[in-house]
Every structure is written in C-alpha cells, then in structure tokens.
Amino acid sequence: MRLHRIIIALIVICIIFITLFLIKNYGPGSYKVVLWTDNPEFISYVEMFNSKHDKLKIEPVYKKDPAKALIKTRRYPDIVVSSYLNSPQVIDNFKKINSLFRKDKIDKNSFYKELLSKGVKGGKQLVLPVSFNMPALMFRRGDVSHNISNFVLTYENVIEISKTFNENKKKGISAFSPRWNSNMLYYTAVMSNADFRASGHRSVSYNMNGIEESLKATRAFINDINGGIEKDKLFEEKHLYKPAENLINEQRIFFAYTDLRDFYATGQQKRERLNFRWLSKDNKIPVCDDIIYAGIPKSASNKKGAEIFLIWLFDYHTQENIMEAGKSKRIRSFGISSGFSSLRTVNEQVFPKHYPLLVGHIPPHNMLVFPSSLPVEWEALKASIIKKWLYREAGNTRTTSDLEAAIRDWYKFNL
C-alpha cells in the first residue's frame, strides 16, 4: 500500500512539473516554434507571422552559423533558416517535407525547378530554398557612349568597353581589372566550369581545367588591356582605397564588381547614379553560393507548427506583403532576405513594382546556373584559401602553387 502511494505521489509531481513547463514555455492556450537563423531579416518576418497568429508563436534564436550548429547540437530547433543547409554534412538532419507540396499548402511549381532540386536527396525534399543572390558589374548610370547590353555583360563585352575607355581617357584611369576583386576572380572561375562541390567529409572537388581557363583569361586581360601586372598593381595601390562607387562616379574606373545584395545595400543617393548588368558566359548567369534554405529537423518538437510557418512563408501574398512592409520602412532590407525570392512569380511580378531598376532585369529561369551542394565551412574555406589563391595566381604568368595542397592544409588546421 505504501509503495502504491509513493508511485501515485511521483506521478502527481511529474504532472505538476510538466504543467509548469508547458505554462512557462508555451503559455496558456498557445504554443511556440523555435527558429534558428543568422539572417536578420527573419526577425521582421517572424514579427509579421506572430502578429497574425494568436496561439502559434515563432521564437527566433540567433545562431552565428546554423549549419555548423546543427552538427554539434543535442537540442534541435523546429526550423532552421540559413545558407548551406543542403550540404552533405547536415541535410540528413532534416525531415521529408514532400507532403507540403499541395496547392492549398505550398505550390511546388512556383519555385525555380533547378533551385528546388538542390534541396532534394534520395527523392526526398529535405530543405526549401528561400532566396538567392547574383553577381554583377556596376557602372555609371546614363553612360550611353558605350555599347552595353540591356541585360548581361560577357567577358568579351567588358574587354571591348574597357579597351575603348582606356584609350579615350587621360592617364591615371583604368576601366576595370578582374583582379581588383577576389569575388570577380571566383565567379569568373565558376563561369569557366570550375565546378566547386562538396565531395565527402573534409573534402572539396573542382575542375582545375576550368580554373586554369579563367586565370588565362584574367592574365590576358591584365596584359592586353591594362598594360601588364605592374601597372595593374600600381593602379590598385594608388586608387582602390576609395569605395568603388566613388571611383565610378569620378570616371576613374568604368566597372566594379558587385552583387544584388550589395548593390541595394549602397546608399540610395549613390545607387541612383549607378546601373548594373549580370555577369554571364555562354548565355548563362551564375548564382552566388550562399543560397538561403529553410528546413525542419527530424528531431524538432513542434513539426506541425514549423510546417504552418513554412506554408505561410512560401505563399505569394505573404512575400508580397513582406515587400510592401519593406517599402513602408517597417522591414529595412532588400527583397526577400536581401535577395531574389525562390518563387519565380514573386520575382517576375512583385519585384519590378518595388524596384524600378529591376524592370527588364529579372533573370529568365533558363539562364540561371545554381551552385552544387557545398560544405558547411565553404565561406571560411573560400575566403581563406580559394579567393586568395586565385588573386595571387592571377598576378603570375603561370600557375605556381598547388591549390589542392592548400585546401588539404587548411582542413588539417581548421577542423
């Protein structure tokens, strides 16, 4: 009898503790969804969602690197929003969400087909793309003295315009050099089929022939258009301490590398004096590596609530409202998470209303080339090794160091 009473008492105590925990964490008649992200725009999106839902509330938690955090955690969130969630190191942590592809939930056909496929593994949709960024070259708006395409710039276009600019101007100017910005060097390699991709644990594969082709083109540009590497370096040291947009408006340079996110982060007064075109080769436009994805971990405690948030987020009208909020300054950022939306119709119909400069510049889906899955540490590896290696080798007459060995050494000391 005494044992029976003890068991009953323990059960009652457990019920009390569980009740107190639920009240503390979820409140009476409500429940929460924990969202990990390093994307500041999502704080505003969460506020919009919470204002429209009485019981279900999203609790945003900032994580410096959510993809890496997933590898180490024992307490999983309900949703993760960040870059590189489709990396082989973390994608298996997410639950299959194919059941959300219904017209009354998420319209699968509204996505860029190839982009959506980057979140698939083994026929299962594990993460959904949210937004993406694109590399471009910016130049002075209203400059009609050069034959600039209405949509893209190829390497051949840049060579032709740079040559004319350099010939027609006084000394102390230089239209452009692909070596001035390591991102330009990187995406030149990407457009030459460098094909960077994750290839197992602590390993990256790439096409060295494509990288060599891009370096050859860069070296030829420096020699033929800018008068050689010494002059190229001298101009860089003498003038490139100033912001690129200032040098463009002073007509000291003609082009500068940018991307969609950075272009719209430039102050409005400066931006109004600039224009841009997408980087392109063989009628294809590369998409930047840091595509933002959203996924629901398998170990999430509130999968249903997480699904409700994703259905809300990937609705055309929600994203239209997000853009409207941005226009009214309640959300101070460009587009969707500072990039193009993963939903084609939003880009084609909503963006031009809010960003007049994008009229006629929305990229056709068949021109976009999305990156392969990359390791979660890709941004650090790219900044520390890949881009520095390209910058150094672009200044040499031929390739002098081993990229594979440099990558291998970096992994040895950084992971």
C-alpha positions in Angstrom: 0.0 0.0 0.0 2.8 2.4 0.9 4.6 1.7 -2.4 1.3 2.4 -4.2 1.0 5.8 -2.5 4.6 6.6 -3.4 4.0 5.8 -7.1 0.9 8.0 -7.1 2.7 10.8 -5.5 5.5 10.6 -8.0 3.0 10.7 -10.9 1.3 13.7 -9.5 4.7 15.5 -9.1 5.6 14.7 -12.7 2.3 16.1 -13.9 2.8 19.3 -11.9 6.3 19.8 -13.3 5.1 19.1 -16.9 2.2 21.5 -16.5 4.5 24.3 -15.1 7.0 23.7 -18.0 4.2 24.0 -20.6 2.8 27.2 -19.0 6.3 28.7 -18.8 7.3 27.8 -22.4 4.1 27.9 -24.3 1.7 30.0 -22.2 -1.9 29.1 -21.7 -3.6 28.1 -24.9 -0.6 28.8 -27.1 2.5 27.0 -28.4 5.8 28.1 -29.9 8.1 27.2 -32.7 11.9 27.7 -32.2 13.6 29.1 -35.3 17.4 29.2 -35.7 18.8 31.7 -38.2 21.7 34.0 -38.9 19.5 36.1 -41.2 18.4 39.3 -39.6 15.5 39.9 -42.0 13.8 36.9 -40.5 13.2 38.7 -37.2 10.8 41.0 -39.1 9.2 38.1 -40.9 8.6 36.4 -37.5 7.0 39.5 -36.1 4.7 39.6 -39.1 3.7 36.0 -38.6 3.2 36.3 -34.8 1.0 39.4 -35.3 -1.4 37.3 -37.4 -1.4 34.2 -35.2 -2.9 34.2 -31.7 -1.7 30.8 -30.4 1.2 29.7 -32.6 4.2 31.9 -32.0 7.7 31.7 -33.6 10.6 32.3 -31.3 13.7 33.4 -33.3 17.1 32.4 -31.9 20.2 33.9 -33.5 22.9 31.3 -34.3 26.2 32.5 -35.8 26.4 29.5 -38.1 23.2 27.4 -38.0 24.5 24.7 -40.4 27.6 24.1 -38.2 25.5 24.3 -35.0 23.3 21.5 -36.3 26.2 19.2 -36.3 27.0 19.8 -32.7 23.6 20.3 -31.0 21.6 17.9 -28.9 18.6 20.2 -28.6 17.2 20.8 -32.1 15.1 23.8 -33.1 11.8 23.4 -35.0 13.0 25.3 -38.1 16.4 26.3 -39.4 16.9 29.2 -41.9 20.4 29.7 -43.3 22.9 29.0 -46.1 24.5 25.6 -46.8 21.6 23.6 -45.2 21.8 21.3 -48.3 25.4 20.4 -47.5 26.0 16.7 -47.3 27.1 17.2 -43.7 23.7 18.4 -42.5 21.0 17.7 -45.0 20.2 14.3 -43.4 19.2 16.1 -40.2 16.0 17.4 -41.9 12.7 15.7 -42.3 11.0 14.9 -45.6 8.5 17.7 -46.5 7.1 16.5 -49.8 3.7 16.3 -48.2 3.6 20.2 -48.1 3.5 20.3 -51.9 -0.2 20.8 -52.4 -1.9 23.9 -53.9 -3.6 24.6 -50.6 -0.2 24.5 -48.9 3.0 25.1 -50.9 2.8 25.2 -54.7 5.8 23.2 -56.0 5.5 24.7 -59.4 6.0 28.2 -58.1 9.8 27.5 -57.4 12.7 27.6 -59.9 12.8 23.9 -60.7 16.6 23.5 -60.7 16.9 25.5 -57.5 14.3 23.4 -55.7 16.1 20.3 -56.7 19.2 21.4 -54.8 17.3 20.6 -51.5 16.5 17.1 -52.6 18.2 13.9 -51.5 17.2 10.4 -52.5 13.9 11.7 -54.0 13.0 13.5 -50.7 12.6 17.2 -50.4 14.5 18.0 -47.2 15.1 21.7 -47.4 13.3 24.5 -49.3 15.2 27.4 -51.0 14.2 30.8 -49.7 16.2 33.3 -51.6 19.4 33.8 -53.8 21.9 36.4 -54.8 23.6 37.0 -58.2 27.0 38.5 -59.2 27.1 41.6 -61.4 29.1 44.5 -62.6 28.1 48.1 -61.8 28.8 51.2 -63.8 27.7 54.9 -64.1 24.1 55.3 -65.0 23.3 57.2 -68.1 26.6 56.4 -69.8 25.5 55.9 -73.4 28.9 56.3 -75.0 29.5 52.5 -74.8 27.5 49.7 -76.2 26.2 48.0 -73.1 23.8 45.1 -73.3 20.3 45.6 -71.9 20.6 42.5 -69.7 24.0 40.9 -69.2 27.7 41.5 -69.6 30.1 38.9 -71.0 33.8 38.9 -70.7 34.0 40.0 -74.3 31.8 43.0 -73.6 34.0 44.0 -70.7 37.1 43.7 -72.8 35.7 45.8 -75.6 34.4 48.6 -73.3 37.5 48.7 -71.2 39.8 49.0 -74.2 37.8 51.9 -75.5 37.6 53.6 -72.1 41.3 53.3 -71.5 42.2 54.6 -75.0 39.8 57.6 -74.8 40.7 58.8 -71.4 43.7 60.5 -69.9 46.4 58.8 -67.9 45.5 57.7 -64.4 42.4 55.9 -65.3 41.7 52.2 -65.8 38.3 50.9 -66.8 38.5 47.6 -64.9 40.6 44.7 -63.8 39.1 41.2 -62.9 41.9 41.1 -60.3 40.7 44.1 -58.3 38.0 42.0 -56.6 38.5 38.3 -55.5 34.8 37.7 -55.9 35.1 38.6 -59.6 38.0 36.1 -59.9 36.0 33.4 -58.2 32.8 33.8 -60.3 35.0 34.1 -63.4 36.3 30.6 -62.5 32.7 29.4 -61.8 31.6 30.6 -65.2 34.5 28.7 -66.7 33.2 25.5 -65.2 35.4 25.3 -62.1 32.5 23.2 -60.7 33.3 23.5 -56.9 31.4 21.0 -54.9 31.4 19.0 -51.6 32.9 15.6 -52.1 32.7 13.8 -48.8 33.8 14.7 -45.3 36.5 17.4 -45.2 36.9 17.4 -49.0 36.1 19.6 -52.0 36.3 18.7 -55.6 36.7 21.1 -58.6 37.6 21.2 -62.3 41.2 22.5 -62.4 40.9 22.9 -66.2 38.1 25.4 -65.7 40.1 27.3 -63.1 43.1 27.5 -65.4 41.0 28.7 -68.2 39.7 31.6 -66.1 43.2 32.5 -64.9 44.4 32.5 -68.5 41.6 35.0 -69.5 42.4 37.2 -66.5 46.1 37.3 -67.2 45.4 38.2 -70.9 43.0 41.0 -69.8 45.7 42.4 -67.5 48.4 42.3 -70.1 46.4 43.3 -73.2 44.0 46.0 -71.7 45.8 47.3 -68.6 49.4 47.2 -69.8 50.7 44.4 -67.6 50.6 43.3 -63.9 52.8 46.0 -62.6 50.6 48.8 -63.9 47.5 46.8 -62.7 49.0 46.6 -59.2 50.1 50.2 -59.2 46.6 51.4 -60.0 45.1 49.2 -57.3 47.5 50.5 -54.7 47.0 54.2 -55.7 43.3 54.4 -56.1 41.3 51.4 -54.8 41.3 52.6 -51.2 38.2 54.5 -52.2 34.7 52.9 -52.5 34.2 51.5 -56.0 31.0 53.6 -56.5 33.0 56.8 -55.9 35.7 55.8 -58.4 32.9 55.1 -61.0 31.3 58.5 -60.5 34.7 60.2 -60.7 35.1 58.2 -64.0 38.4 56.9 -62.8 37.1 53.4 -63.4 34.2 52.2 -65.6 33.2 48.8 -64.0 33.3 47.4 -60.5 32.2 44.0 -59.2 29.0 43.9 -57.0 26.1 41.6 -56.4 22.4 42.1 -56.0 22.6 42.3 -52.2 25.5 44.7 -52.0 24.2 46.9 -54.8 20.9 47.5 -52.9 22.8 48.0 -49.7 24.6 51.0 -51.2 23.1 54.3 -50.0 20.2 55.5 -52.2 21.9 58.7 -53.3 24.9 56.8 -54.6 22.8 54.0 -56.0 20.7 56.4 -58.1 23.8 57.3 -60.0 24.7 53.7 -60.8 23.4 50.9 -63.0 24.4 47.2 -63.3 24.3 44.1 -65.5 24.6 40.4 -64.6 27.8 38.5 -65.2 27.3 36.0 -68.0 29.0 33.4 -70.1 27.5 31.3 -72.9 24.1 32.8 -72.1 24.2 31.6 -68.5 24.3 33.6 -65.3 25.9 32.1 -62.2 24.0 32.3 -58.9 26.0 33.1 -55.7 26.9 30.2 -53.4 25.2 31.4 -50.3 21.6 30.4 -51.2 19.3 30.6 -48.1 17.3 27.5 -47.3 14.7 26.5 -44.7 14.2 23.1 -43.2 12.5 21.2 -40.3 14.9 19.0 -38.3 13.8 15.4 -37.8 14.2 15.9 -34.1 12.0 19.0 -34.0 9.5 19.0 -31.1 6.9 21.1 -33.0 6.9 19.9 -36.6 3.3 20.8 -37.2 3.9 24.4 -36.1 7.0 24.6 -38.2 5.0 23.4 -41.3 2.4 26.2 -40.7 5.2 28.8 -40.7 6.7 27.4 -43.9 3.3 27.3 -45.6 2.8 31.0 -44.6 6.4 32.0 -45.8 6.1 30.4 -49.2 2.8 32.0 -50.1 2.8 34.6 -52.9 0.8 37.0 -50.9 3.0 36.7 -47.8 6.0 37.6 -49.8 4.1 40.5 -51.5 3.3 41.8 -48.0 6.9 41.4 -46.9 7.9 43.6 -49.9 5.1 46.1 -49.1 6.4 46.3 -45.5 9.9 46.9 -46.8 8.5 49.8 -48.9 6.9 51.3 -45.8 10.3 51.0 -44.0 8.9 48.5 -41.4 11.4 46.0 -42.9 14.6 47.7 -43.9 16.0 45.3 -46.3 16.0 44.5 -50.0 13.7 41.8 -51.5 13.3 38.5 -49.7 16.2 38.1 -47.2 18.2 40.6 -49.2 17.9 38.7 -52.5 15.6 37.4 -55.1 12.9 35.1 -54.0 13.0 31.4 -54.7 9.4 31.9 -56.1 9.5 32.8 -59.8 6.2 34.6 -59.8 7.3 36.9 -56.9 10.4 37.9 -58.8 8.6 38.4 -62.1 5.5 40.2 -60.8 6.3 41.8 -57.4 9.9 42.9 -57.6 9.5 45.3 -60.5 6.8 47.1 -58.7 9.1 47.9 -55.8 12.5 48.2 -57.5 12.1 50.1 -60.9 15.7 49.4 -61.8 14.9 45.7 -62.0 12.3 46.2 -64.7 13.7 44.2 -67.6 16.4 42.7 -65.4 14.6 39.8 -63.8 16.7 36.8 -64.9 14.9 34.1 -67.0 14.9 30.8 -65.3 16.7 29.0 -68.2 19.7 31.3 -67.8 20.4 30.7 -64.1 23.0 28.2 -63.0 22.7 27.3 -59.4 25.7 26.0 -57.4 26.2 22.4 -56.4 26.0 21.5 -52.7 29.0 22.8 -50.8 30.4 22.0 -47.4 29.1 23.9 -44.4 32.6 25.5 -43.9 32.6 26.7 -47.6 32.6 30.5 -46.9 35.5 30.2 -44.5 37.5 28.0 -46.9 36.7 30.2 -49.9 37.8 33.4 -48.1 40.9 31.9 -46.5 42.2 29.8 -49.4 40.2 29.8 -52.7 39.9 33.5 -53.3 43.4 34.4 -52.0 44.9 31.6 -54.2 43.1 33.0 -57.3 44.2 36.6 -56.5 47.8 35.5 -56.1 47.9 33.3 -59.2 46.2 35.9 -61.4 49.2 38.1 -60.8 51.6 35.4 -62.1 52.5 34.5 -65.7 51.5 30.9 -64.9 50.1 28.8 -62.0 52.8 28.3 -59.5 51.2 26.7 -56.4 49.1 23.7 -55.6 45.5 24.5 -54.8 44.7 21.0 -53.6 47.6 21.1 -51.1 46.5 24.5 -49.8 42.9 23.2 -49.3 44.2 20.0 -47.6 46.4 22.0 -45.2 43.5 24.3 -44.3 41.3 21.4 -43.4 44.2 20.0 -41.3 44.4 23.0 -39.1 40.8 24.4 -39.1 38.5 21.4 -38.4 
